[in-house]
Amino acid sequence: MLLKGLGIVAMVIGLIAAAGAVEPRRIAFSRVSPARIGLFLSDTDGGNERPLLPADGLDYNASFSYDGKWIVFTSERTGSADIFRVHPDGTGLERLTEDPSFDDQASLSPNGRTLAFVSTRGTGTADIWLLDLESHRYHNLTQHVGGDYRPIWSPDGKWIAFTSDRDTPLRKRQGGWESVQSTALYIVGSDGNGLRRLTAPGGFAGSPKWSLDGTRIVFYEATVEDSWRGRFFGGLNASSQIVSIEVATGARTQHTQGDGLKVSPQFVDAERIGFLIKTGTSAGLAITSGERIASTQIRNPSWSADRRQIVYQKQLPDDGGPRPRVLAADPAFELILTGVFPDYSPSGDRLVATRMTSVVDGSLELSSPDGSQRRTIFAEKGKMAIGSGWSPDGRQIAFGLGGFFVPHQKAQIALIRPDGTDFRTITPSEGNSGFPSWSPDGTHIVYRVSSAGDEGLRIVSLKDGDISTLTTSHDTFPSWSPRGDRIAFTSTREGDFEIYTIKPDGSDVRRLTRSPGNDAHSVWSRDGKWIVFSSARNGFKDEGPLYDNIAQPYGELFLMREDGTGVRQLTDSRWENGTPSWQPRGAKD
């Protein structure tokens, strides 16, 4: 079986090469995600807490089966997000889905025969899929270009409730990179018929659960702005309420009052509802009858059918172990998780990247090609060293130094040797300069400036320090082609963040991408024929502020030819993937 599988992979790679496509390569990139998420069980009063499984990776979004014999959950232990199940005592671990696409947010039917879950397989966007566990046949239940999330079966197994952003167009916060999301509550028959929206579009409804008799659905409700604050600021100054709706009549009941971000509701008996308060002095699990379990770490709780146990996840500190494996959607590529804005040396034997410790502090680290054996070569307290790039001869590293994630900060382009010596800055101290990229002959560096009344791309001569203006729009993330003839960059000059190329003399601007959502972080292959970049074109993978400090869980890595054709997807996860770097051909670890 193993030899057969390897033969299939080899055949696929051979067909790709025969078609004139890109050769298999390693790409390093960064990801906005926790280092570890573990699953835990406790009694309903919070006592007797114990891990469900060893917490050495990313396990999340767990829920009990109706009979209480199984816990289904998402795990990235195989390199992609797949659905697993395990008995509450940690035995009988079983993988239920196997696909490089994103599979998440699973719910077992009351009879235990069918799995409802969110998947991007086939379409790239989040749909509700059904899996018959006996025949192992898959069926796309919702088939819609919008995102569908958090499916949950009715107690009689005839209906599935879920949330969706299908009736609300994606919109950006004014002048910002981030998108805001609006979702409504829907139900659909398990046969795909009877789709009905239960809440009005334009607001935010999240995480539905059925009442024990199947007549009502409970969910949390917030404004779009509160949902945005919950996603980007961990719930700071955000507020939501727990609401239930009668399925037959649409009659609403609000079960909570006051401030605080309240999420993950579930009926614990015919009248009482359990939920999570994410922030504030009352943070922790709560019951509408007044009980409290204080904890600021619990996320996504699920009560067992007999209401004796709770399963939940916790974000855990980085234990310094190996970075998680990431399975590429294209078998021709190996993906390596590293620090932010990694860049391979010209020979490919070293990698430089930024280790961020806060929004104002970041150090440059040098490592082996796979991201291991990291050591710091530059750090300056209160400043971010980021956006690094090797000179073509491998003797210097250029990077931005200053403030990049706080408004109205100053930053300069700096140079340093790989051993940490010969530090110097090469751009003015006023303004904000960042994200340098070398010309192939090593004589010039292109970078972006972003200050009041002064935006665009600039080119500095390393011989005499002369600075010339390349563009004056809101342009960023420049990348000089190894062939020297064009510079790729990200711009909002036509409304959205898209990728363009331009000649080094400022002529012949070409737009390469035309998709909803941000396209950015473009980097050339070493032969200058391909560009790898990040894109939000496939939308969100989940609803609402369920995670802390995960800014944009919808960016994926894509690949395209230098003219924008031949687009293919490389990553598929709930996290924000970006800032890629292409390892040179023939490089060894």
C-alpha positions as CSV (number, residue, x, y, z in Angstrom):
1,M,0.0,0.0,0.0
2,L,2.8,2.4,0.9
3,L,4.6,1.7,-2.4
4,K,1.4,2.2,-4.3
5,G,0.8,5.6,-2.6
6,L,4.4,6.7,-3.3
7,G,3.9,5.6,-6.9
8,I,0.8,7.8,-7.2
9,V,2.6,10.8,-5.8
10,A,5.5,10.3,-8.2
11,M,3.1,9.9,-11.1
12,V,1.3,13.2,-10.1
13,I,4.7,15.0,-9.9
14,G,5.8,13.6,-13.2
15,L,2.6,14.8,-14.9
16,I,3.1,18.2,-13.5
17,A,6.6,18.4,-14.7
18,A,5.6,17.1,-18.2
19,A,3.0,19.9,-18.4
20,G,5.7,22.5,-18.0
21,A,4.6,23.4,-14.5
22,V,6.8,24.4,-11.5
23,E,9.2,21.8,-10.1
24,P,8.7,20.4,-6.6
25,R,10.0,22.9,-4.0
26,R,10.1,23.7,-0.4
27,I,8.3,26.9,0.7
28,A,8.7,28.4,4.1
29,F,5.9,30.7,5.5
30,S,4.4,32.1,8.6
31,R,1.1,31.5,10.2
32,V,-1.0,33.4,12.7
33,S,-2.1,30.5,15.0
34,P,-1.5,29.1,18.4
35,A,1.4,26.7,18.9
36,R,-0.7,24.2,20.8
37,I,-4.4,23.6,21.5
38,G,-5.4,20.8,23.8
39,L,-8.8,19.1,24.6
40,F,-9.9,18.7,28.2
41,L,-12.7,17.1,30.0
42,S,-14.2,18.1,33.4
43,D,-17.3,17.5,35.5
44,T,-20.0,20.1,34.9
45,D,-18.9,22.0,38.1
46,G,-15.4,22.4,36.6
47,G,-13.9,19.7,38.9
48,N,-11.9,16.6,37.9
49,E,-10.2,18.3,34.9
50,R,-8.1,15.9,32.7
51,P,-6.7,16.0,29.2
52,L,-8.7,14.0,26.6
53,L,-5.5,13.3,24.6
54,P,-1.9,14.4,24.9
55,A,-1.8,18.1,24.1
56,D,1.2,18.2,21.7
57,G,-0.5,19.7,18.6
58,L,-3.6,21.4,17.4
59,D,-6.9,19.7,18.5
60,Y,-10.0,21.7,18.7
61,N,-13.8,22.1,18.1
62,A,-14.8,19.0,20.1
63,S,-18.4,17.9,20.7
64,F,-20.1,14.8,22.2
65,S,-22.2,12.4,20.3
66,Y,-25.9,12.1,21.3
67,D,-25.3,8.8,23.1
68,G,-22.2,10.1,24.8
69,K,-20.0,7.3,23.6
70,W,-17.9,9.4,21.3
71,I,-16.2,12.8,21.1
72,V,-15.7,14.1,17.6
73,F,-13.1,16.8,17.1
74,T,-10.8,18.5,14.6
75,S,-7.0,17.7,14.6
76,E,-4.1,18.8,12.5
77,R,-1.9,16.0,13.7
78,T,-1.6,14.6,10.1
79,G,-0.7,18.0,8.6
80,S,-4.2,19.2,7.6
81,A,-7.4,19.8,9.5
82,D,-9.3,16.5,9.6
83,I,-12.1,15.0,11.7
84,F,-11.4,12.4,14.4
85,R,-13.4,10.7,17.0
86,V,-12.4,9.1,20.4
87,H,-14.1,7.7,23.4
88,P,-14.3,10.0,26.4
89,D,-11.7,7.9,28.2
90,G,-9.2,8.6,25.4
91,T,-9.4,5.2,23.8
92,G,-10.5,4.2,20.3
93,L,-9.0,7.1,18.4
94,E,-10.2,7.0,14.8
95,R,-9.7,9.3,11.8
96,L,-12.9,10.0,10.0
97,T,-11.9,12.2,7.1
98,E,-8.7,12.2,5.0
99,D,-8.3,15.0,2.6
100,P,-5.8,17.9,2.2
101,S,-8.8,20.2,2.2
102,F,-10.1,21.9,5.3
103,D,-12.5,19.7,7.4
104,D,-13.7,21.1,10.7
105,Q,-16.7,21.7,13.1
106,A,-18.2,18.2,13.1
107,S,-21.4,17.0,14.6
108,L,-22.6,13.3,14.7
109,S,-26.2,12.5,13.9
110,P,-28.4,11.2,16.7
111,N,-28.2,7.7,15.4
112,G,-24.4,8.0,15.1
113,R,-24.4,7.0,11.4
114,T,-23.8,10.3,9.7
115,L,-21.2,13.1,10.3
116,A,-22.1,16.7,9.4
117,F,-19.0,18.9,9.1
118,V,-17.6,22.0,7.4
119,S,-15.3,21.4,4.4
120,T,-13.7,23.3,1.6
121,R,-13.3,20.1,-0.6
122,G,-14.3,20.6,-4.2
123,T,-15.2,24.3,-4.0
124,G,-12.5,26.0,-1.9
125,T,-15.2,27.7,0.2
126,A,-16.8,26.4,3.4
127,D,-19.8,24.2,2.9
128,I,-21.7,21.8,5.1
129,W,-20.9,18.2,4.1
130,L,-22.4,14.9,5.2
131,L,-20.4,11.7,5.5
132,D,-22.0,8.3,5.8
133,L,-19.7,6.5,8.2
134,E,-20.7,3.0,6.9
135,S,-20.3,3.5,3.2
136,H,-17.8,6.4,3.5
137,R,-19.7,8.4,0.9
138,Y,-19.6,12.2,1.0
139,H,-22.3,14.7,0.0
140,N,-22.2,18.5,-0.2
141,L,-25.4,19.5,1.6
142,T,-25.3,23.3,1.1
143,Q,-23.3,24.0,-2.1
144,H,-23.2,27.8,-1.9
145,V,-20.5,30.3,-2.7
146,G,-20.9,31.9,0.8
147,G,-19.4,30.4,3.9
148,D,-21.5,27.9,6.0
149,Y,-20.5,27.0,9.5
150,R,-21.2,25.2,12.8
151,P,-23.7,22.5,11.7
152,I,-25.7,20.8,14.4
153,W,-28.3,18.0,14.1
154,S,-31.8,18.3,15.5
155,P,-32.7,15.6,18.1
156,D,-34.9,13.7,15.5
157,G,-32.1,13.8,12.9
158,K,-34.3,15.5,10.3
159,W,-32.8,18.9,10.3
160,I,-29.4,20.6,10.5
161,A,-29.0,24.1,11.9
162,F,-26.0,26.2,10.8
163,T,-24.8,29.8,10.4
164,S,-23.8,31.4,7.1
165,D,-22.6,34.7,5.7
166,R,-24.2,33.9,2.3
167,D,-26.7,36.8,2.4
168,T,-24.2,39.5,3.3
169,P,-21.4,40.7,1.0
170,L,-17.9,40.7,2.4
171,R,-16.8,44.2,3.4
172,K,-13.7,45.8,4.8
173,R,-13.3,48.2,7.7
174,Q,-12.7,51.6,6.2
175,G,-9.1,51.9,5.2
176,G,-8.2,48.6,6.8
177,W,-6.8,45.2,5.8
178,E,-9.2,43.2,7.8
179,S,-12.7,42.1,6.6
180,V,-15.7,42.1,8.9
181,Q,-18.2,39.2,8.8
182,S,-22.0,39.1,9.2
183,T,-23.8,35.7,9.7
184,A,-27.4,34.6,10.0
185,L,-29.0,31.4,11.4
186,Y,-30.4,28.8,9.0
187,I,-31.9,25.3,9.0
188,V,-32.0,22.8,6.2
189,G,-33.3,19.2,6.0
190,S,-30.8,16.4,6.2
191,D,-31.9,15.6,2.6
192,G,-31.0,19.1,1.4
193,N,-34.5,20.4,1.2
194,G,-36.4,23.0,3.2
195,L,-33.6,25.6,3.5
196,R,-34.9,28.5,5.7
197,R,-33.3,31.5,7.3
198,L,-34.3,32.1,10.9
199,T,-32.6,35.5,11.7
200,A,-32.3,38.7,9.7
201,P,-29.2,39.4,7.7
202,G,-26.9,42.3,8.6
203,G,-26.2,41.3,12.2
204,F,-24.3,38.4,13.7
205,A,-25.7,35.0,14.9
206,G,-23.3,32.2,16.0
207,S,-22.9,28.7,17.2
208,P,-26.5,27.3,17.2
209,K,-27.6,24.3,19.4
210,W,-31.1,22.7,19.5
211,S,-33.3,22.4,22.6
212,L,-33.7,18.9,23.9
213,D,-37.2,18.6,22.4
214,G,-36.1,20.1,19.1
215,T,-38.5,23.0,19.1
216,R,-36.0,25.8,19.7
217,I,-32.5,26.8,18.7
218,V,-30.2,28.8,21.0
219,F,-27.3,30.9,19.6
220,Y,-25.3,34.0,20.5
221,E,-26.2,37.3,18.9
222,A,-24.0,40.4,18.5
223,T,-23.6,43.4,16.2
224,V,-21.1,43.0,13.4
225,E,-18.8,45.5,15.2
226,D,-18.9,43.5,18.4
227,S,-18.1,40.4,16.5
228,W,-15.1,42.2,14.9
229,R,-13.9,43.3,18.3
230,G,-14.3,39.7,19.5
231,R,-12.2,38.4,16.7
232,F,-9.4,40.9,16.6
233,F,-9.1,42.0,20.3
234,G,-10.1,38.8,22.1
235,G,-13.5,40.2,23.2
236,L,-12.2,43.5,24.6
237,N,-15.1,46.0,24.9
238,A,-17.3,43.5,22.9
239,S,-20.8,42.4,24.0
240,S,-23.1,39.7,22.9
241,Q,-26.3,38.0,24.2
242,I,-27.6,34.5,24.4
243,V,-30.9,34.2,22.4
244,S,-33.2,31.3,21.5
245,I,-35.7,31.2,18.7
246,E,-38.8,29.0,18.3
247,V,-38.3,27.2,15.0
248,A,-42.0,26.9,14.0
249,T,-43.0,30.5,14.8
250,G,-39.8,32.6,14.9
251,A,-40.6,33.8,18.5
252,R,-37.4,35.0,20.2
253,T,-36.3,34.9,23.8
254,Q,-33.3,36.8,25.1
255,H,-31.7,34.8,28.0
256,T,-28.9,37.2,29.1
257,Q,-28.3,40.9,29.8
258,G,-25.4,43.2,30.3
259,D,-21.8,43.5,29.0
260,G,-19.4,40.7,28.1
261,L,-18.8,38.5,25.1
262,K,-21.0,35.5,25.6
263,V,-20.6,32.6,23.2
264,S,-21.0,28.8,22.8
265,P,-24.5,28.4,24.2
266,Q,-26.2,25.0,24.8
267,F,-29.3,23.8,26.5
268,V,-28.3,21.8,29.6
269,D,-31.9,20.8,30.4
270,A,-35.4,21.9,29.2
271,E,-35.0,25.4,30.6
272,R,-31.4,26.2,31.5
273,I,-28.7,27.2,29.1
274,G,-24.9,26.9,29.6
275,F,-22.6,29.3,27.8
276,L,-19.1,30.8,27.9
277,I,-18.3,34.4,29.0
278,K,-15.0,35.1,27.2
279,T,-13.9,38.3,29.0
280,G,-14.3,40.4,32.1
281,T,-14.5,39.7,35.8
282,S,-17.1,37.0,35.2
283,A,-15.1,35.1,32.5
284,G,-15.7,31.4,32.4
285,L,-18.6,29.0,32.1
286,A,-22.0,30.1,33.2
287,I,-25.6,28.8,33.4
288,T,-28.6,31.0,32.9
289,S,-29.9,29.9,36.4
290,G,-26.8,31.7,37.9
291,E,-24.1,29.0,38.4
292,R,-20.5,30.0,37.4
293,I,-17.3,28.2,36.8
294,A,-14.4,30.7,36.7
295,S,-11.9,30.2,34.0
296,T,-10.3,32.5,31.4
297,Q,-8.8,29.6,29.4
298,I,-11.8,27.5,28.3
299,R,-13.0,27.8,24.7
300,N,-15.7,26.1,22.7
301,P,-17.3,24.0,25.5
302,S,-19.7,21.1,24.8
303,W,-21.9,19.4,27.4
304,S,-22.5,15.7,27.2
305,A,-26.0,14.4,26.6
306,D,-26.4,13.3,30.2
307,R,-25.0,16.8,31.3
308,R,-22.4,15.2,33.5
309,Q,-19.3,16.2,31.6
310,I,-17.9,19.1,29.5
311,V,-15.3,18.8,26.8
312,Y,-13.5,22.0,25.8
313,Q,-10.2,23.3,24.4
314,K,-7.5,25.4,25.8
315,Q,-4.8,27.4,24.0
316,L,-1.5,26.2,25.5
317,P,2.0,27.8,25.6
318,D,4.6,26.9,23.0
319,D,6.7,24.1,24.5
320,G,9.5,24.7,22.2
321,G,9.0,21.5,20.3
322,P,9.0,21.0,16.5
323,R,6.8,23.3,14.5
324,P,3.6,21.5,13.3
325,R,3.7,19.7,10.0
326,V,1.7,21.3,7.2
327,L,0.4,19.2,4.3
328,A,0.4,21.1,1.0
329,A,-2.8,20.9,-1.1
330,D,-0.4,20.3,-4.1
331,P,1.8,17.2,-3.7
332,A,4.7,19.0,-5.6
333,F,5.4,21.2,-2.5
334,E,6.8,20.8,1.0
335,L,5.6,23.5,3.4
336,I,7.6,24.6,6.4
337,L,6.3,26.8,9.2
338,T,8.8,29.4,10.4
339,G,8.9,32.9,11.9
340,V,7.4,36.0,10.2
341,F,8.6,37.1,6.7
342,P,11.2,34.3,6.3
343,D,13.8,34.4,3.5
344,Y,16.1,31.7,2.2
345,S,19.8,32.6,1.6
346,P,20.9,32.5,-2.1
347,S,22.4,29.0,-1.5
348,G,19.3,27.9,0.4
349,D,21.3,26.6,3.3
350,R,20.1,29.2,5.8
351,L,16.9,30.9,6.6
352,V,16.3,34.3,8.3
353,A,12.9,35.2,9.8
354,T,11.4,37.5,12.5
355,R,10.4,36.2,15.9
356,M,7.7,38.5,17.2
357,T,7.3,38.8,20.9
358,S,4.7,41.6,20.8
359,V,3.3,44.2,18.4
360,V,6.3,46.4,19.0
361,D,9.2,43.9,19.5
362,G,10.6,41.5,17.0
363,S,14.1,40.0,16.5
364,L,15.9,38.5,13.5
365,E,16.6,34.8,13.8
366,L,18.9,32.7,11.6
367,S,18.1,29.0,11.3
368,S,18.6,25.9,9.2
369,P,16.5,25.5,6.1
370,D,13.8,23.6,7.9
371,G,13.4,26.3,10.5
372,S,15.2,24.5,13.3
373,Q,18.4,25.5,15.2
374,R,17.3,29.1,15.5
375,R,19.6,31.8,16.9
376,T,19.1,35.6,17.3
377,I,21.3,37.8,15.2
378,F,19.7,41.2,15.9
379,A,17.3,42.6,18.4
380,E,16.5,46.1,19.6
381,K,14.0,46.5,22.4
382,G,10.9,48.5,21.5
383,K,11.5,48.0,17.7
384,M,10.4,45.5,15.2
385,A,13.0,44.0,12.9
386,I,10.9,42.5,10.1
387,G,10.6,42.0,6.3
388,S,14.1,40.6,5.8
389,G,15.8,39.8,2.6
390,W,19.3,38.3,1.7
391,S,21.6,40.1,-0.7
392,P,22.3,38.1,-3.9
393,D,25.8,37.4,-2.8
394,G,24.6,36.2,0.6
395,R,26.8,38.6,2.6
396,Q,24.1,41.0,3.9
397,I,20.5,41.0,5.1
398,A,18.2,44.0,4.6
399,F,15.2,44.5,6.9
400,G,12.8,47.1,8.2
401,L,13.5,48.4,11.7
402,G,11.0,50.4,13.8
403,G,7.2,50.4,14.3
404,F,5.0,48.5,11.8
405,F,1.8,47.5,13.6
406,V,1.1,50.6,15.6
407,P,-0.1,53.8,13.7
408,H,2.2,56.8,13.1
409,Q,5.5,55.0,13.9
410,K,8.9,55.6,12.3
411,A,10.9,52.9,10.6
412,Q,14.0,52.6,8.4
413,I,15.6,50.1,6.1
414,A,18.7,48.6,7.7
415,L,21.5,46.2,6.7
416,I,23.4,43.7,8.7
417,R,25.7,40.7,8.1
418,P,24.5,37.2,8.8
419,D,26.8,37.0,11.8
420,G,25.1,40.1,13.3
421,T,27.9,42.6,12.6
422,D,28.1,45.8,10.4
423,F,24.7,47.1,11.3
424,R,23.7,50.3,9.5
425,T,20.6,52.1,8.3
426,I,20.2,53.3,4.7
427,T,17.0,55.3,4.6
428,P,16.0,58.6,6.3
429,S,15.0,58.5,10.0
430,E,11.7,60.3,9.3
431,G,8.7,58.4,7.9
432,N,8.1,54.7,7.8
433,S,10.2,52.5,5.4
434,G,9.9,48.8,5.3
435,F,9.8,45.4,3.4
436,P,13.0,45.7,1.3
437,S,13.8,43.5,-1.7
438,W,17.2,43.4,-3.5
439,S,17.8,43.9,-7.2
440,P,19.4,40.7,-8.7
441,D,22.7,42.5,-9.2
442,G,22.8,43.6,-5.6
443,T,23.1,47.3,-6.4
444,H,19.6,48.6,-5.4
445,I,16.9,47.8,-2.9
446,V,13.2,48.5,-3.5
447,Y,11.0,49.2,-0.4
448,R,7.8,50.8,0.6
449,V,7.1,54.0,2.4
450,S,4.0,54.7,4.4
451,S,3.6,58.1,6.0
452,A,1.2,61.0,5.9
453,G,1.4,62.5,2.4
454,D,4.2,60.1,1.4
455,E,3.3,56.6,0.2
456,G,4.4,54.1,-2.5
457,L,7.5,52.3,-3.5
458,R,11.1,53.7,-3.5
459,I,14.4,52.4,-4.9
460,V,17.6,53.2,-3.1
461,S,21.0,52.9,-4.7
462,L,23.6,51.2,-2.4
463,K,26.4,52.9,-4.2
464,D,25.5,56.6,-3.4
465,G,22.3,56.4,-1.3
466,D,20.3,58.1,-4.0
467,I,16.5,57.4,-3.6
468,S,14.1,57.4,-6.5
469,T,10.3,57.2,-6.5
470,L,8.8,54.2,-8.3
471,T,5.1,54.7,-7.3
472,T,3.0,57.1,-5.2
473,S,-0.1,54.9,-4.5
474,H,-0.8,52.8,-1.4
475,D,1.6,50.1,-2.6
476,T,3.5,47.6,-0.3
477,F,5.3,44.3,-0.1
478,P,7.6,44.8,-3.2
479,S,9.5,41.8,-4.5
480,W,12.1,42.1,-7.3
481,S,12.1,39.4,-9.9
482,P,15.3,37.3,-10.0
483,R,15.4,38.2,-13.7
484,G,15.5,41.9,-12.9
485,D,12.8,42.9,-15.4
486,R,9.8,43.4,-13.0
487,I,8.9,44.1,-9.4
488,A,5.8,42.5,-7.9
489,F,3.8,44.4,-5.2
490,T,0.5,44.7,-3.4
491,S,-1.7,47.7,-3.9
492,T,-5.2,49.2,-3.3
493,R,-5.0,51.5,-6.3
494,E,-8.2,49.9,-7.7
495,G,-10.1,49.4,-4.5
496,D,-9.1,46.1,-3.1
497,F,-5.7,44.6,-2.2
498,E,-4.5,43.0,-5.4
499,I,-1.1,42.0,-6.8
500,Y,0.6,43.9,-9.6
501,T,3.9,44.0,-11.4
502,I,5.9,47.0,-12.7
503,K,9.1,47.6,-14.5
504,P,11.9,49.1,-12.4
505,D,11.7,52.3,-14.4
506,G,8.1,52.8,-13.3
507,S,6.4,51.8,-16.6
508,D,4.1,49.0,-17.7
509,V,2.0,48.4,-14.6
510,R,0.1,45.1,-14.8
511,R,-2.6,43.8,-12.5
512,L,-2.3,40.0,-11.9
513,T,-5.1,39.2,-9.5
514,R,-8.8,40.0,-9.5
515,S,-10.5,38.3,-6.6
516,P,-12.7,39.1,-3.6
517,G,-10.6,39.5,-0.5
518,N,-7.0,40.5,0.0
519,D,-4.2,39.2,-2.3
520,A,-0.7,40.1,-0.9
521,H,2.8,38.9,0.1
522,S,3.9,38.0,-3.4
523,V,7.3,36.4,-3.8
524,W,9.0,35.1,-6.9
525,S,10.2,31.6,-7.6
526,R,14.0,31.5,-8.0
527,D,13.7,31.3,-11.8
528,G,11.3,34.3,-12.0
529,K,8.5,32.3,-13.7
530,W,6.1,31.8,-10.8
531,I,4.8,33.9,-7.9
532,V,3.6,32.5,-4.5
533,F,1.2,34.8,-2.6
534,S,-1.4,34.8,0.1
535,S,-5.1,35.3,-0.6
536,A,-8.4,35.6,1.2
537,R,-10.4,34.8,-2.0
538,N,-12.0,31.7,-0.4
539,G,-13.5,33.7,2.4
540,F,-13.9,32.7,6.1
541,K,-13.7,29.2,7.4
542,D,-15.6,29.8,10.6
543,E,-18.0,32.3,12.3
544,G,-17.3,34.7,15.0
545,P,-14.9,35.4,17.9
546,L,-14.3,31.8,19.1
547,Y,-10.5,32.1,19.2
548,D,-8.3,34.7,20.8
549,N,-5.6,36.6,19.0
550,I,-6.3,35.0,15.6
551,A,-6.5,38.1,13.4
552,Q,-7.5,36.8,9.9
553,P,-8.3,33.1,9.8
554,Y,-9.0,33.1,6.1
555,G,-5.6,33.8,4.3
556,E,-4.2,30.9,2.2
557,L,-1.1,30.5,0.1
558,F,-1.6,30.3,-3.7
559,L,0.7,30.0,-6.7
560,M,0.4,31.6,-10.1
561,R,2.5,32.2,-13.2
562,E,4.3,35.5,-13.7
563,D,1.3,36.7,-15.9
564,G,-1.3,35.8,-13.3
565,T,-2.5,32.5,-14.9
566,G,-2.3,29.0,-13.7
567,V,-3.5,29.7,-10.2
568,R,-3.3,26.8,-7.7
569,Q,-3.9,26.5,-4.0
570,L,-1.1,25.4,-1.6
571,T,-2.6,25.7,1.9
572,D,-6.1,25.1,3.3
573,S,-6.6,25.9,7.0
574,R,-8.5,28.1,9.5
575,W,-5.4,30.2,10.1
576,E,-3.9,33.2,8.4
577,N,-1.0,31.9,6.2
578,G,1.4,34.4,4.6
579,T,4.8,35.8,4.0
580,P,6.2,32.9,2.0
581,S,9.8,32.3,0.8
582,W,10.9,29.9,-1.9
583,Q,13.9,27.7,-1.2
584,P,16.5,27.7,-4.1
585,R,16.7,24.6,-6.3
586,G,19.2,22.0,-5.2
587,A,19.5,23.3,-1.6
588,K,20.1,20.8,1.1
589,D,19.3,20.8,4.8
